Protein backbone atom coordinates (compact mmCIF):
# COMPACT_ATOMS: atom_id res chain seq x y z
CA UNK A 1 0.00 0.00 0.00
CA UNK A 2 1.40 3.38 -0.96
CA UNK A 3 1.42 6.31 1.44
CA UNK A 4 -1.33 8.01 -0.58
CA UNK A 5 -3.50 4.87 -0.46
CA UNK A 6 -2.91 4.64 3.29
CA UNK A 7 -3.94 8.27 3.82
CA UNK A 8 -7.05 7.78 1.68
CA UNK A 9 -8.04 4.66 3.67
CA UNK A 10 -7.40 6.42 6.98
CA UNK A 11 -9.59 9.34 5.92
CA UNK A 12 -12.34 7.00 4.71
CA UNK A 13 -12.22 5.04 7.98
CA UNK A 14 -12.42 8.27 9.96
CA UNK A 15 -15.55 9.44 8.16
CA UNK A 16 -17.22 6.05 8.38
CA UNK A 17 -16.76 6.08 12.17
CA UNK A 18 -18.62 9.34 12.63
CA UNK A 19 -20.46 9.74 15.91
CA UNK A 20 -23.98 11.01 16.27
CA UNK A 21 -25.39 12.89 19.22
CA UNK A 22 -28.20 11.21 21.11
CA UNK A 23 -29.99 13.10 23.88
CA UNK A 24 -29.49 10.21 26.30
CA UNK A 25 -25.71 10.12 25.84
CA UNK A 26 -23.86 10.03 29.11
CA UNK A 27 -21.68 12.87 30.28
CA UNK A 28 -19.22 13.02 33.10
CA UNK A 29 -18.71 16.24 34.96
CA UNK A 30 -15.63 17.07 36.98
CA UNK A 31 -13.29 14.65 35.26
CA UNK A 32 -10.86 13.42 37.88
CA UNK A 33 -8.12 12.44 35.40
CA UNK A 34 -8.13 15.42 33.05
CA UNK A 35 -8.58 19.18 32.80
CA UNK A 36 -11.90 18.99 30.97
CA UNK A 37 -14.97 20.57 32.59
CA UNK A 38 -17.19 17.92 30.98
CA UNK A 39 -16.59 14.78 28.94
CA UNK A 40 -19.10 13.41 26.45
CA UNK A 41 -19.25 9.63 26.02
CA UNK A 42 -20.07 8.86 22.39
CA UNK A 43 -20.25 5.85 20.10
CA UNK A 44 -19.90 5.41 16.37
CA UNK A 45 -22.61 3.79 14.29
CA UNK A 46 -20.54 0.60 14.57
CA UNK A 47 -20.73 0.73 18.37
CA UNK A 48 -17.14 1.82 19.01
CA UNK A 49 -17.04 3.91 22.18
CA UNK A 50 -14.96 7.06 22.61
CA UNK A 51 -15.11 10.36 24.44
CA UNK A 52 -14.64 14.01 23.58
CA UNK A 53 -14.13 16.93 25.92
CA UNK A 54 -15.94 20.24 25.88
CA UNK A 55 -12.79 22.21 25.03
CA UNK A 56 -12.28 20.07 21.92
CA UNK A 57 -15.85 20.77 20.82
CA UNK A 58 -15.35 24.50 21.41
CA UNK A 59 -12.15 24.47 19.34
CA UNK A 60 -14.02 22.68 16.54
CA UNK A 61 -16.81 25.25 16.72
CA UNK A 62 -14.30 28.11 16.48
CA UNK A 63 -12.66 26.44 13.47
CA UNK A 64 -16.06 26.08 11.78
CA UNK A 65 -16.72 29.78 12.41
CA UNK A 66 -13.27 30.82 11.12
CA UNK A 67 -13.80 28.79 7.93
CA UNK A 68 -17.29 30.29 7.38
CA UNK A 69 -19.16 27.00 7.81
CA UNK A 70 -21.37 28.59 10.46
CA UNK A 71 -22.51 32.19 11.00
CA UNK A 72 -20.32 34.40 13.18
CA UNK A 73 -20.78 33.90 16.91
CA UNK A 74 -20.98 36.92 19.18
CA UNK A 75 -17.55 38.09 20.36
CA UNK A 76 -18.81 38.28 23.94
CA UNK A 77 -19.43 34.53 23.85
CA UNK A 78 -15.84 33.83 22.73
CA UNK A 79 -14.47 36.23 25.34
CA UNK A 80 -16.38 34.39 28.07
CA UNK A 81 -15.10 31.04 26.72
CA UNK A 82 -11.51 32.31 26.68
CA UNK A 83 -11.82 33.58 30.23
CA UNK A 84 -13.70 30.59 31.66
CA UNK A 85 -11.68 27.82 30.01
CA UNK A 86 -8.34 29.57 29.39
CA UNK A 87 -8.44 28.63 25.70
CA UNK A 88 -6.46 30.32 22.95
CA UNK A 89 -9.13 30.52 20.25
CA UNK A 90 -8.22 32.48 17.14
C-alpha positions in Angstrom: 0.0 0.0 0.0 1.4 3.4 -1.0 1.4 6.3 1.4 -1.3 8.0 -0.6 -3.5 4.9 -0.5 -2.9 4.6 3.3 -3.9 8.3 3.8 -7.1 7.8 1.7 -8.0 4.7 3.7 -7.4 6.4 7.0 -9.6 9.3 5.9 -12.3 7.0 4.7 -12.2 5.0 8.0 -12.4 8.3 10.0 -15.6 9.4 8.2 -17.2 6.0 8.4 -16.8 6.1 12.2 -18.6 9.3 12.6 -20.5 9.7 15.9 -24.0 11.0 16.3 -25.4 12.9 19.2 -28.2 11.2 21.1 -30.0 13.1 23.9 -29.5 10.2 26.3 -25.7 10.1 25.8 -23.9 10.0 29.1 -21.7 12.9 30.3 -19.2 13.0 33.1 -18.7 16.2 35.0 -15.6 17.1 37.0 -13.3 14.6 35.3 -10.9 13.4 37.9 -8.1 12.4 35.4 -8.1 15.4 33.0 -8.6 19.2 32.8 -11.9 19.0 31.0 -15.0 20.6 32.6 -17.2 17.9 31.0 -16.6 14.8 28.9 -19.1 13.4 26.4 -19.2 9.6 26.0 -20.1 8.9 22.4 -20.2 5.9 20.1 -19.9 5.4 16.4 -22.6 3.8 14.3 -20.5 0.6 14.6 -20.7 0.7 18.4 -17.1 1.8 19.0 -17.0 3.9 22.2 -15.0 7.1 22.6 -15.1 10.4 24.4 -14.6 14.0 23.6 -14.1 16.9 25.9 -15.9 20.2 25.9 -12.8 22.2 25.0 -12.3 20.1 21.9 -15.9 20.8 20.8 -15.3 24.5 21.4 -12.1 24.5 19.3 -14.0 22.7 16.5 -16.8 25.3 16.7 -14.3 28.1 16.5 -12.7 26.4 13.5 -16.1 26.1 11.8 -16.7 29.8 12.4 -13.3 30.8 11.1 -13.8 28.8 7.9 -17.3 30.3 7.4 -19.2 27.0 7.8 -21.4 28.6 10.5 -22.5 32.2 11.0 -20.3 34.4 13.2 -20.8 33.9 16.9 -21.0 36.9 19.2 -17.5 38.1 20.4 -18.8 38.3 23.9 -19.4 34.5 23.8 -15.8 33.8 22.7 -14.5 36.2 25.3 -16.4 34.4 28.1 -15.1 31.0 26.7 -11.5 32.3 26.7 -11.8 33.6 30.2 -13.7 30.6 31.7 -11.7 27.8 30.0 -8.3 29.6 29.4 -8.4 28.6 25.7 -6.5 30.3 22.9 -9.1 30.5 20.3 -8.2 32.5 17.1 
